């Protein structure tokens, strides 16, 4: 029976293949693919656009030049504030890929050894995509809020890099809306009246 690299039957990591597939899906359907990246010393991105160790990047063909979605790195050139920059992102640092227009995509585990706490010296500038050509979409929102993402558990069912992914679509709950104000202000209870009781709803 054939085995993957190293002879452990695990095969190569699934993450780069899933990233390419979802990037193709976004492109074929006219959506804008965004990736959320955990930033550390191994990631080459403009530090001034990083907040809380994360940056969101537009990896659509219209916003990038020379895009390469490799098995180990995602590389491209993009403009930030009008200045061209070289971007190099290790594939295992991509924590989500999704379509800007509807939030559909997939989330991935944080890279091993990543510090989950936000960086104390993070820039106050919010995470943004690279500056795209005129008429491009507005800045993306972070994928953690209200997105329909299929989460891949540690790249496999047992947390083994390279195990087959079994994504399960997750639909976010509708955004909470503020309750409508009452038509009349409540009248205060009369002196001596019994105090209202509250019923706990589980």
Buried (B, 14 or more C-beta within 10 A) or exposed (E): EEEEEEEEEBBEBBBBBBBBEBBEBBBEEEBBBBBBBBBBEEBBBBEEBBBBBBBBBBBBEEBBEEBEBEEEBBBBEBBBEEEEBEBEBBBBBBBBBBBBEEBBBBBBBBBEEBEEEEBEEBBEEBBBBBBBEEEBBEEBBBBEEEBBBBBBBBBBEEEEBBBEBEBEEEEEEEEEEEEEEEEEEEEEEEEEEEEEEEEEEE
